[in-house]
Amino acid sequence: MTLNSHTNSIFITFIITSCIVLSFQMPGPHLLLVVVVAVCLIKTASGFANGKVSQACGDMIPQHGHDSSSKPAPYNITLDNPTFSPGDHITVTLLVVPTSGSISFKGFLIEARDAENPDGPAVGSFSLLNPSESQLLHCGHTQGSAVSHTSKSKKTEIQAVWEAPKNPPAGVQFLATVVQKYKVYWVQIPGPVVSLNGATGVPPPNPTPTTTTTAVTTTLSALTRPFSSEGCGRSKSCLRDPVGCDPGRDPLCFFLSFTPEERTVLFELSGPADGYLSFALSLDKWMGNDDVYLCVRDGDSVDINAAYVSGRTHPELASENVLSDTAWQLADGVIQCRFRRDILLPRKIESRFSLDQSYFLFIAHGRAEDGVIYRHDRQPLISTHQTVITGPPENLAGSRSPLLIKFHGVFMLVAWMTTVTTGVIIARYFKHDWPETRLFGRRLWFQVHRALMTLTVLLTCVGFSLPFIYRGGWSRHAGSHPYLGCTVMALSFIQPIMALLRPAADSSRRYIFNWMHLGTGTIARVLAVVAIFLGIQQQALLLPGPWSTGVLAGCVVWGVLVDLLLEFHSKVVIVTGRTLAEDEEKILGTHSDSERQRKVSRFKKIVLAVFLMGNVGFLSVLLNTIRNV
């Protein structure tokens, strides 16, 4: 019974994209296999904002991983009748205590139980008076034997009608668990006891029950020693982003260090984060079965907990406290936490890794609300190789982008920023420059054009497949980028098929092919550019901005300007060529058309060379940026 809900990605789709996805028979959405520290994950937290908490029917304890509040509950239960008979109806009201001010609540669970056996099953059944804010649950053998919330909206009063069973106990007590916010809640708040008419010896209401949970108890204190990168590689191992940064000087530095001691390891974690900062130990670079450590901001304090992820699920807090000497600090949006953990733990403590083994390291951060963590803001930083936690000190390197995704970006950039643009320029403006020059029996311009376009299709095919190989299916969190990619991939296949089926050059239907070939190619290029702009903003390949976006825009504008220049030049040549030819024929009596063609061809070759140099320059900057993320 929690207050947060899972935020689903909103996909922008086009009709043509849906058709293409169907044609490729794409599988249904799978969970996003991000290389992620377990804390960030795909889900936000454990719990049910929709109030479907039937598993809490017994002890009425929310699975929030924290103890219930020890303060007096600011909520009360009232009834409209102190006695009942079988089949009678009693209106039950859960409301805020008037003297407590405007303290609303978000979640609740109301049950009626035998006053002589308050730990027994729920008795009777309820009907709703507030169906938009409450719902019935099936607790025990009776449908509608409990009432809970339907959303995390703020409430000050909830009513429901309880119907007494045919064979009721002599006394019935009403109990309520109320959640004010994720980490602040009260369990089994006792309400009035109602008596069965004619029954005797009805017990008085029980005192407020005491409940215990298995949440980790963490002792927090202020940091007495500032964080520093001094000693990295000599006395402690460090993983940093950017490489070589110092958390004592750079507030944007993500920093993890660990120092082996006699029986423990001292961990230090620092970085800019709105809600939480975390790291994990993992046997591989994939999410699942990871040993996680969380530093979660809650108001003006930080909770430091150990957790574990089994498979691709939300993190589960450790059942026993395995951390000691915990300390934290909040300053200027930076979370810093420090703690120790034993190298070896007793066998009874499950799911904790021994620190004398080698692991990959993850660092992740994201948003948190009332102590509830949400999906990570960026792709986690992952160490490039495994390291033994108690081994010799190292300066560790890491990356936020998987290698397959990097190659995906490289292939798409080369294909749609360089090869396709060059191929279009060759076909559009160099047809008449090499009219008789042939290569393998075909005109030179055509062979160059075909080779570049074939290379474009091959690069697109390989680049298109890499994210699916990496993620093992469809990406639910990439927005419209994969849909645009599928469309571009389909159009890339259509283009060579149309070229193979094109009519002869002197055919009356040739113009249809020309327009379809031009239109399909233009649409593919535009969508590819849009997809690339969206791609460099994806978590798996997030290039530093805004300058990287500017470089990509410069590359696109550079190609457009060269295209416009050549187009303008060709029009001018056509117009002025006729006039010059007429004048020269009158004056000289001969044509100097071949000389003009040589000058025109020389100009276009110079423009092509300048374009390629500029294009390669922009491309080199982008590829180097991808290499370094």
N, C-alpha and C positions, 0 to 999 in steps of 0.2 A: 504494500500500500504506500506508494510514493507519489511525489508531486510533479515529477517531470514526465514529459512525453517524448517519444522518439521522433525526431524531425526527419521527414522524408524529403529526398531531393525532388525538385520539380523539373521535369524534362521538357524542353522546347522541341516539339516535333513538327515535321512537315508531312504532308500526305505522301509525297514521293518517297520520303525516307522510310515511312512505314511499309510501303510496298517493297522497297529494296530489302529491308530487314526480313520481311516474310520470304522474299525470294531466296535469301541466303539461309533461311530456316535457322535463324539464330536461336539458341536455347533461351529459356526463361531467365530472368534475372538471378544471378548468383550473388552470394556475399562478396563484397570487394576484398580481394586478397591483398591488402596493403601490407607492406613491410612496416610493421607498427609495433611499438611498445604496447604491451597488453592494456595499459591503462587507457590509451586513447580510443582504440577500438572503433567498431562501427556503431555500437549502441552507446547510449549516453550513460546509463546507470542501471542498477538493479531496481526493479520496482514496477508498479502498475498505476499510472496516473488515471487509468480508466476505471479503477475501483474493483476490478475483477480479482479479488483477493481471497478466494475460497480456501487456499492453502493456509491462511492465517485464522481460519475459523476456530481452531482449537485453543491456542494460547493468546490469540488476538494481538500478536506482536508483529509489527511491520518488519520486513527484511531490509532494514536500512543500514545495518552494520554499525549502529550506535545505540547507546543506552537510552532508555526513556528518561524524560526530565524528572529531576528530584524536587522541583518546585511544585507548589500547590497548583492543581489544574484550574485554569480560568474558565472552565466549562461545567455545565450542570445538566442533569436529566430531570425532567418533570413529567408527571402523569396526570391525567384528568380523573382518575378514579383509584382509590386505594384498595379496593376489593374487586373480585371477579368471580364469575361462574363459568363452567365449560361453555365455550362458544362465544363468550362476551368479547367486546372490542374495547381496547384502551388506547387512547392517543398518547404517543410517546414523543416528547420534544427534547431535542438536544440543542442547547443554546449557550451563548456566551454569558458568563456571570456578569450581571450589571455593573458591579463595582470594579471590574477588571478593565474597563475602558473598551475601546474598539479593537479588541484582539480577535480577529477572524480566524477561521480554520479552513483547511483545504481538503483534507481527507478524513474519513471516519468509518467506523464499523460498529454497528449496534447489534447486540444480541440479548435475548432473555434466557435465563438459566434457573435451574432449581436452586432456591436459596440455601438448601441444605447441602447441595453439591455444586458449588459455583465452578468447579473445574470440569463438570460433566458436559454433555452435549446441550445444544440450544433446544429450547422448548417453545412450542407454539409457532406461529407464522405471522408475517407482516404483509401489509398492503401499503402502497405508496400514496403520499399526498403531494410530494414534490418530484414527479417522474423526470423532470429535466435535470435535477441535481442529485437524485438518489436512485438506486436500483436494488433489486432483490438478489440474494445469493442463496445457494443451496448448501447449507451446513448440516452435516449429519444425514439423517434419513428424511428430512422434511424440506420440501421446496419452499423458498421464501422465508427461511428461518433466521435470516440476518439481512441487514440493510447496509449498503456502503455508498460511496460517492460515485459519480459518473465522470468527473473531470476535476482538475486542480483549481477550479475557480474559487474565489474567496467566498466564504459563507459565514453567517452569524447565527443562523437557526435552521434546523431541519426537523420535520415532523413525519411520523409514520404511524400506522394503526396496527396494533398487535392484537391477534386473535388467539384466545386461550384454546388449548387442545381439549379433546374430549376427556382425556384422563390426566388432568393437570396435577402437579405436585401441590402441597399445602401452601407453599410460598414461592413466589417467583421474583427474582431480582434482575434488574436491567443493568447491563454493563456497556460501556462505550470506550473504544480506543479513538483518540482524536489526534490528528497530525496538523500542527500549526505550520511547520515547514519541514523540510526533509530530515533535518537532524534534531528537531524539537517536536516531541510528541509525548503523549501520556497513554499508558496501557491500562485497560480495564478500569476506567473511572466508574466507581460504584454509584448506581442510581437507587431509587426507592425500591422497597420490597412490597409487592402487592399480595394480599392474602386471599385464599380461596374461601368463599362464603361457607360458613359452617365448620371450617377447619380450626383446630386448636394447636397451640404450641408452635406457632410460626416463628422462626428465629428472627432476630433483629438483623438489620443490614450488616454485612461484614465490613471491617475497616478496610481502608484502601489497600489493595493487594500489592505486594512487592514483587517485582519481576526482574529477572536478570537476562541479559543477552550475552552473546559470545563476541561482542565487538572488541576490537583492539583498544586497550587503554594506553594512551600516549601522553607522556609528560613533556610539556613544551616549555622552552625557556628561550631567552634572547641569546643571540650569538655573542660570545665574548671574544672571539678571534675572527677578524675579517677574512674573507675568501681571497685567495691569490693563486696565480699560476706558478709562483716561485716553487721550485722543487719538482716540477713536471719533468718526467723522464729520468730523474735522479733519485728522489725519495718517494715518489708516488706516480701512479699512472694517471694520464689525463686524456679525455676525449673532448675536443673543443670545436665550436663553430661560431665564427670563422676560425680557420686554422691559426693557432698561435695567439688567440685573444686572451686577455687577462680579465677575469670577472671583477677584480678590484678597480679596474680603470674603465672598462668598456661595459656600459649597461646593456648592450645588445649581445653580449657574449653568452652563449649556451655552454655550460661547463659541468663536467662530471669528473671527479677524481676519486681514487680509492687508494688507501694506504694500509698495507698489511701490518698487523701488530702481532703480539704473541699468540693470542687466542681469538682475536676479533679483527675486523676490517673497518676502518673509518671511511665513510662515504661522505662526499660533499657534492651538492647539486645546486646549480645557480642558473638563472635565465629569466628573460622578460616573459611574463605570462599574465593574462587576465584572471585566470582561475586556478590552474594547476600546472605543476611541472612534475615529470615522472621519468624514471628510467627502468629498464628491464634487462634481465639476463635471459638469453635465449640460446637454444642449441642450434638454431638455424636462422635464416633471414626471413622467415615467414611467421605470421601471427599464429599464436596458439601454444599452449603448454609452456608459458613463460612465467618467470619469477619477477614480480613487479613491485616497485616501491613508489609511493605516491606522496607528493607534497601538495595538499589541496587547501586553497585559501577559503576561509569561512569568516567573512567579515574582516575584522582586524587581527585575525590569528590564522595559523596554518596548522592543519592536521597532518601528521606524518604517520603513514600506515604501510604495512606490507600487504601485498595482495597476490593473487594467482589467477591465471587465465587457463581454463581447461578447454581446448579447442578454440573455436571462434565465438566465444561468448564474452559477456561482460566480466569485469574483474571481481573476484570474490575476496573480501578482506580476510586476512589470516585469522584463524580461530584462537590463536594464542599470540601474545605480544612477544615478538622476536627481536625488537629493536631496543637499544638503550642509548643513554646520553643524547637524547634528541634535542635539537635546538633549531631555531628558525629566525628569519628576519624578512620584513617587508619594507621596501624602500623604492620609491619612484617606479612602480610597476614591475619591479624585479623580485622574484621569489627565491630565497636561499634557504636551504635546510641541510642539516648535518646530523648524522647518527652513526651508531656502531651496530654491527651484527656479528654474532659468533660465526667462526669459520665453519664449524660443524655443529649441527643441531641434533637433538634427540630424535630417535626414529619415530616417536609418537607424533612429532610435528610433521605433517604431511605437506607435500607440494612445495617445499623449500629446497632450493639448490644448495649443495655444498660449495663453498667458495674456494676450494682447492682444485677446482676443475676449470676448463676453458669454456668461454661463452662468447657469443656476439652481444654487443651492448646497443641498446636503443635509448634515445632521448626524445621525449615528446612533450608537447604542451598544448593547452586548449582552454576553453571557457568552463567555468563552474558557477553554479547557482545554489546557494544554501548548502554547500558541500557536495553537490551532485556534479559529476564531471560529464562533459559533453565531448563529442568527437573532436579529435585533434585539429588544430588550425592549419598545420603544415604537415607535409610528409615527415615522419620521424627521422632523426639523424641515426644512421646505422653504421657501426664500426665495419671497416673493410675486411677484417679478419677476426678470428676468435682469439681471446687472450685469457690467460690464467689469472684469476683475480688476485691470488696470493703470489703470483710470479714476479719476476724482475720488473722494475718500473719501466714504463713505455710512454712515448708520446704517440697516441693512437690517432689514426686517420679515419674519417667517416664520410658518408655521402647521404644526401637526402633523396637521391634519385636512383632507382634500380638500373642496372646496366642495360637490360632489354628495353626499358623505356627511353633511355638515352639514345640507343640506336634507332628506336622508332622516330624520335625527333630529328636525328641526323638524316635518316633516309628521306623523310618527308620534306625537310628543308632543301636538300640537294635536288630532289625531284621537282618540287613546285616553285622554287625560287631561282633555280639555275637551268636545269636541263629542259624543262618545258618552255621556259621563256626564250631560251636560245633557239630551240627548235621552231617556235612560232616565227621568230624574227627571220630565220633562214628561209622558211617556206614563203613568208609574205614579201620579203624584200630582195631576195637573192636568186629568184627564179631566172631572171634574164641576165644575170651576171656570168653564169656558167652554162650557157645554152647548149654547147656541144661537148663539154667536159663530162666524161662518163666514168662511173666506178662500178665494176662488176655488171656491166651491161646496162646500167640505168643512169639517168642524169645525176650529177654530183649533188645538187641541192636536195634532190629527193632522197638520196641515200643518207645524207647527213640528217635530214629532217626525220626520216624513218628510224634511224639509229637512236637519235635523242629521244624520240617519243617511246620507242621500245624500252629504252633505259628508264624512262619515267614510269612506265607501267610496271616494270620489274621492281623498281625501288618502292613504288607504292604498294605492290602486293606484299613484299617482304615486310615493309614498315607497318602495313595494316595488320599483319598476323601477329606481330610481336606483343602488343598489349593483351591479346587474347591468350597467348601462351603464358605470359607472366601472371595474369589475373585468373586464369582458368575459366574464363567466361566473360559475361557482360559486366560492365562497370556501372554501378548504380549511382555513383557520386560524381560523374564527370559531366553532368549537364548535357548540353546539346552537342558537345564535341564528338562523341562516338557516332551520333546520328549523321552529322555532317561528313564524318569520315567514311561511313558506309555509302553515302550518296556519291562521294568523290570516287570511291573504289568502283562502284557500279558504272559510273560514267567513263572511268578509265578503261573498263572492259568494252563498253559500247563503242568507243572511238575506233579502235583497231578493227572491230567487227564491221563497222560501217565502211572503213577504208577497204577492206577485202571485198566487200560487195558493191563497191562504187561502180557506176556505169562508165562507159568509155568517155574519153575527153570530148568527143564530138557528138555525144548523145544528147537528145533533146531534154532528157531528164537530169542531165549533169548538174544543173543549177540547184536542183532539190538537194542533192548530196552536198554541194558546196555550202549551202545555207545550214543544213543539219550538222555538218562537220564543224563549221564555224560556231554555231550556237551551242552545241554540246561541249565543245572544247572551252568556250568562254565561260559557260556556267560552271564547269569543273574547276577552272582556274580560280574563279571568284570564290566558290565554296571552299576550295582548298586553302586559300589565303585566310578566309574567316576562321576555318578550323585550326590553322596554325596559330593565329592570334589567340584563340581560346586555349590551344594546347599549351602554350608557354605560361599559362596561368593555372594549369592543373597542379594539384598537390604533388603528383608523382614526377613532375618536371617543371617546377616553379622557378623560372629564371628571375634573377634580381631585377627589380623595376625601380623607376619607370624607364631607365635608360635602355634596357634590353628590348622593351616594346618600341622605343624610338629607333633602335638599330633595325629591327624588323620592318618598321614602317618606312625607314629610309631605303631599305632594299627593294620594297615594293614600289615606292615612288620612283626610284632610280630606273627600274624596268619600264614603268609607264612613260617616263620622260623620254627615254630612248625610243620607245615605240612611237610616241607622238612626233619626235624629231624626224624619224625615218619616214613616217607617213606624210608629214608636211613636205619633206624634201622630195618625195616621189611625186606629189601633186605639182609642186613647182617645176620639176623637171619635165613633166608632161606638157604643161602650159608653155613654158619658155622654150622647150625643145622644138616645138612646131614653128614658133616665130623665128628662132635662130636658123633653123633649116631653110626656111623660105628666103631669109636675108642672104645667107651664104650662097644659096643657089643663084640668086640674082647677081651677087658680086663676083663669086668665084666660078660659078657655073658647075660646081661639084658639091658633093655632100661631105661633111666631116663628121658624120654620125658616129663612126667608130671611135674618134677621139673623144667626143662627148661621153660616150658610154664608158670609156676608160676612166675619165674623171669622176663620173657618177659612181662607178664601181669602187674606185679608190676611196672616195668619201665614205661610202657605206662600210667598207672594210675597216676604216679608221674608227668609225662610230661603233662597230661591233667589237673591236679590240678594246676600246675605252669602256664599253658596257661590261665586257667580261672582267676587266681589271677591277672595276668598281663592284660588280656583283660578287666576285671572289673575295674582295675585301670585306664587304658586309657579311658574307657567309662565314668567313674565317672567324670573325668576332663572335658570331652566334654559336658556331661549333665549339670554339674554345670556352665559351660561357657554359655550354652544356657539359663539357668535360669537367668543369670545376664545381658543378653543383652537387 
